């Protein structure tokens, strides 16, 4: 009953313990992957930016109301 709900958590913990505890730690302390010092540490470890947005067009034209977006 209660253990059935915790089974996915234990499964992830046993498959990738370092990634799981890192994600848990960053969630508990509300750390953002796109802010320093965590961002710079992740860039050193992986060699790339972890929180990059792909295909995001942000334009502030000062208008109120609905705006159109294009998804490719």
N, C-alpha and C positions, 0 to 999 in steps of 0.2 A: 504494500500500500504506500507507505511513506518512502520506502526504499526504491520503489518503482520510479518515483519522481526524481530521485537523486542519481539513478543509474547513468543517465547521459553525462552528468557532471563528473562522476568517477571514471567513466570511459574516456573522456577527453583528458582528464588528469593523468591517467596511466599511459595514454598514447603520446602526448606531448607535454611532459610536466613543466619544462622551462617556459614554453609559450603560454601555458595555462596560468601559471603563477605570475608571470609578467602581466598578462591581461587582467588578472584578478587584482594585482597590486595597483595597476594604473586606474582601474575602475574604482577601487576603494578610495584612493587618494585623488580621484577626479583629475588625473593627468591627461593632457591633450597631446596626441602624437604629433601635432603640427606646431607645438611651442617648444622653445628651448627650456631646459637642457635635454629633454628627452628626444627632441628632433635631431639635435646634433649628435647625440650618442647613437641613435638608430642609423643615421647617415654614415657614421664611422663603421658600424657593424656590417651594414648591407651594401654600402657604396651608392645608395640612391635614396631619394626622398620618399618616405613611407606614405605621406598623406597628400599625394598630388591629385589634383582634380583634372580630369580629362574632358575636353570639349565644353568647358563652362564659359559662357559668355555673360559677363555681368556689365550691364550698362545702366547708369543712373541718369535717366533723361528728365527727372523731376516730375514726371506725370503720375497721377494717382489712378488707381483702377487696374483692371486686368492688363497683363502684358503678354505678348506672344513669345514663344520660344521655339527653337527648331531643334529637333533631335535627329541626329544622323545615324 
